[in-house]
């Protein structure tokens, strides 16, 4: 169950990025001026990338920053949760 949850958390936002980009490429062109940021977001911060595309088409202002901050927290939680979940696999680590 734990591995399945990890797969959905790691693939979920990345799959969302791929499908959203396929079905609405114009929205992605409006949100990003370069191809570098979406690729970086796909690899490192997928939740933040999805939220940026959701709020950036009309310009980021006001409450949009709260949504982006929440997505950053999700990305940090994803990375730290996977590290915590695999802590027993570190060679030489004693419980």
Secondary structure as the mmCIF struct_conf table of DSSP 4:
data_model
#
loop_
_struct_conf.conf_type_id
_struct_conf.id
_struct_conf.beg_label_comp_id
_struct_conf.beg_label_asym_id
_struct_conf.beg_label_seq_id
_struct_conf.end_label_comp_id
_struct_conf.end_label_asym_id
_struct_conf.end_label_seq_id
HELX_RH_AL_P HELX_RH_AL_P1 UNK A 2 UNK A 23
HELX_RH_AL_P HELX_RH_AL_P2 UNK A 25 UNK A 31
BEND BEND1 UNK A 33 UNK A 34
HELX_RH_AL_P HELX_RH_AL_P3 UNK A 35 UNK A 43
TURN_TY1_P TURN_TY1_P1 UNK A 44 UNK A 44
HELX_RH_AL_P HELX_RH_AL_P4 UNK A 46 UNK A 55
HELX_RH_3T_P HELX_RH_3T_P1 UNK A 56 UNK A 58
TURN_TY1_P TURN_TY1_P2 UNK A 62 UNK A 63
HELX_RH_AL_P HELX_RH_AL_P5 UNK A 64 UNK A 85
TURN_TY1_P TURN_TY1_P3 UNK A 86 UNK A 86
HELX_RH_3T_P HELX_RH_3T_P2 UNK A 87 UNK A 89
BEND BEND2 UNK A 90 UNK A 90
TURN_TY1_P TURN_TY1_P4 UNK A 91 UNK A 92
#
